[in-house]
Amino acid sequence: MIERILPSDDAAALLELTSDLAERELAPRVDDFEARGEFPRDILRTLGRSGLLGLPYAEQYGGAAQPYEVYLQVLEVLAYHWLAIAEAVSVHTLACYPVAAYGSDAQREEHLPDMLGGGLLGAYALSEPRGGSDAGNLATKAVRDGDDYVLTGTKAWITHAGVADFYQVFARTGGPGPAGISCLLADASTPHITPLAREKTMGLRSSPIAQIAFDDARVPADRLIGEEGTGFRIAMSALDSGRLGIAACAVGLAQAALDYAVTYAGEREQFGQPIASFQGIGFMLADMATQISAARALMLAGARLRDAGRPYSVEAAKAKLFATDVAMKVTTDAVQVLGGYGYVSDHPVERYMREAKVLQIVEGTNQIQRMVISRSLGKR
Ligand SMILES: Cc1cc2nc3c(=O)[nH]c(=O)nc-3n(C[C@H](O)[C@H](O)[C@H](O)COP(=O)(O)OP(=O)(O)OC[C@H]3O[C@@H](n4cnc5c(N)ncnc54)[C@H](O)[C@@H]3O)c2cc1C
């Protein structure tokens, strides 16, 4: 049981609702869906109906106006039970961000209620086959033609490819580098937007991830979010928020691994006693618990800066870096605590370990987080 200090009774009720929903809807289905690689679209609808797909956004547009620190703890609870679902909520929230933060009033009124109400599922299309880390050099083009932009190019690694209702696409409308990039909101049903073959991933197997081809796809010009040339700034600003979400996913996953390992170590006997009584195991569990507490504290510190309207990019990078490295270490150690039984799919820890790896890669690899942090050092 984690001791949480929540900012309101509302937040406490929300966390309880999320736990109940996760125990009822997620826990019984995760193994089956992960084994079959099937995306549980109906669960996302249930989360939407329960108000969990628009938590940090304004009530005026159908959001719940919850502080980011509360939203992150909801994600943590979801990740505890099923990482792919938490990741789906995090990606959807990321995909809504450009409209919520940079859209015109008319765009917000038109698009946000359906996005936040759970009717629509979003995807965030930044990465490309030739570049993920160096997103400022992306090649997908958007050329103005009358009342439309015509999109050509290929996006890569897109979570929710083929199941999303809308794609938040970053494409080049101007010259080279970040200043030539713009942000466009495209309906997934737009002709000539085609999801390609699904990637065969190490973990997150229920989550559809694929390249998306844009082959002269026409997107109405009124779907430009912000001004032409501001797309890279929008993308990076969205990722600041998203990285805190990935940290929350990592904390929830690591906590699940620790709790499983603790229970197992209390039951498994060797040399006539529970393995938890051996200092070698007990100290490993103690380190895992300590690392998770530290990761949660760092994540909440970043969220509280964001909630206070203060700069938080660097703290978000630190939280993403630290929490995802902790998740990798803790899930690997959980496999070790279970010995041979940790290496087979009869227990969830091997899945946790496979899933943790991706968190060190998405939304800026941990090398990129170190770049963000190191560049900030020495600056006032
Ligand atoms: C499961 C999954 C889901 C994803 N979902 C999405 C999504 O929904 N939307 C989306 O847009 N993208 C998504 N991505 C893409 C993800 O963001 C990229 O994979 C990531 O940014 C890295 O890009 P890359 O794979 O091209 O690796 P590269 O950029 O080619 O990097 C390769 C290696 O070089 C290192 N490296 C690169 N530059 C530097 C540097 N300057 N200094 C030090 N090291 C460096 C990287 O850290 C990495 O270790 C997803 C990826 C995965 C695996």
The ligand as an ORCA input file, in Angstrom:
! r2SCAN-3c Opt
* xyz 0 1
  C       7.235      1.097    -28.890
  C       7.530      2.455    -29.437
  C       6.508      3.402    -29.502
  C       6.751      4.659    -30.046
  N       5.714      5.543    -30.176
  C       5.933      6.706    -30.842
  C       4.832      7.571    -31.156
  O       3.669      7.305    -30.794
  N       5.086      8.707    -31.864
  C       6.337      9.027    -32.283
  O       6.496     10.074    -32.909
  N       7.397      8.233    -31.996
  C       7.223      7.083    -31.300
  N       8.289      6.240    -31.035
  C       9.612      6.594    -31.532
  C      10.603      6.972    -30.459
  O      10.300      8.241    -29.949
  C      11.991      6.890    -31.112
  O      12.268      5.512    -31.309
  C      13.067      7.553    -30.283
  O      12.884      8.945    -30.255
  C      14.458      7.250    -30.821
  O      14.538      7.481    -32.192
  P      15.164      6.344    -33.142
  O      14.502      5.066    -32.853
  O      15.141      6.867    -34.530
  O      16.665      6.197    -32.661
  P      17.919      7.150    -33.104
  O      17.509      8.574    -33.012
  O      18.449      6.638    -34.392
  O      18.927      6.822    -31.930
  C      19.719      5.629    -31.926
  C      20.628      5.688    -30.680
  O      21.478      6.835    -30.756
  C      21.347      7.621    -29.594
  N      21.498      9.032    -29.929
  C      20.894      9.737    -30.921
  N      21.305     11.014    -30.910
  C      22.159     11.138    -29.860
  C      22.923     12.221    -29.314
  N      22.862     13.457    -29.822
  N      23.700     11.961    -28.236
  C      23.777     10.721    -27.716
  N      23.097      9.652    -28.200
  C      22.293      9.878    -29.239
  C      19.924      7.325    -29.085
  O      19.820      7.601    -27.707
  C      19.835      5.846    -29.381
  O      20.470      5.113    -28.362
  C       8.062      4.990    -30.464
  C       9.095      4.048    -30.359
  C       8.837      2.803    -29.867
  C       9.965      1.789    -29.802
*
